């Protein structure tokens, strides 16, 4: 058993697109690949802590929207325990888009 760690903060869904270059102003490009993952500063720290062998608990608002299910599944697969502060919220959690 690893050391416990408590992480409190924003929980999002990150849409991550692999591109060969960043778009210029008002330009569209085609992604080479994409994935999605739970995100947000506290979430990313909890996932990293878990990967390093710690027992991560994430305290944040996730809700009951279908996107929340994607986030919770990802965090479960990463070994992060989630305490949802707003489990009945029907609205989507924040979604962010990133290019790498």
N, C-alpha and C positions, 0 to 999 in steps of 0.2 A: 504494500500500500504506500502510495506517495503522500507527500505533505498536502494538506488541504489548502485551497485558495478560493477566495470569494471575489467575484468580478461583478461590478454593478454598472449598468449603463445601457446604451442604445443597442438594440437588436435589429438588424436589417437583413434583406436579401441582396447579395451582390451578384450582378450579372457581369461576367468577366469575358471580354472578347479579345481573342488573339488577332492582332493585325500586323501587317508588315511595315506600316508607317502610321503616324497619327494624322487624322484629317486636318485639313486647313479650314479656315473660316468658311462657313456655309457649304462645305463639301461633304459628300457621303462616300464611304468606302465599304468594301465587302470584308467581313470578318473571315479569317482563315479557319477559326474554330471558336467555340464558346463553351462556357460552363457556368454553373451557378453555385453559390455557397453562402452559408450564413456569414454575416458580416457586421461591422460596427466596431468601434475601438475596444469596448469591453469584451465583445464576443471574440474578436481576433486574439486578444490576450488570453482569454480562457482556453481557446483551442490550442494555442501555442503551449500554454502551461500543461494542458493535458497530454500533448504530444511529448513533452519532456518528462512525463511520468507523474505529474501532480494530479490530485483529485480536484478538478475544477467544478465550481458551482457558479452559474451565471444567474444573476438577479436582474430581470428586466421585463418590459412589456412586450408580449408576442401576440396574443389574441387568438381568435378562432377562425380567422380568414383562411382560405385554402393555401395562400402563400405561407402562412404561419406553419402549416403542416410540413412544407418543404424545409423550412428553417429548423424545426424541431427534429426532423429526421436526420438532417445533416449533423446537428449538434450531438444527437444520440450516437451516431456513427463515429464521431470524434471523441466520444467518452466524456462529454460535458453534461453535467446535470443542470437542468433549467428550472428555476423557480419563476413562473410567469406571474407578474404583478397585475396583469389585466387580461385574464384568460377568456373573458366574455366579450372583449372588444371585437366587433364584426368588421371593422375597417382593416384594410391591408396594412401590414407593417411597411415602413419605409423601404424603397427599392432603389439601389444605386447601380450605375453603369460605369464600368471601368474598361480601359483598353490597355493591353500589355503588348 
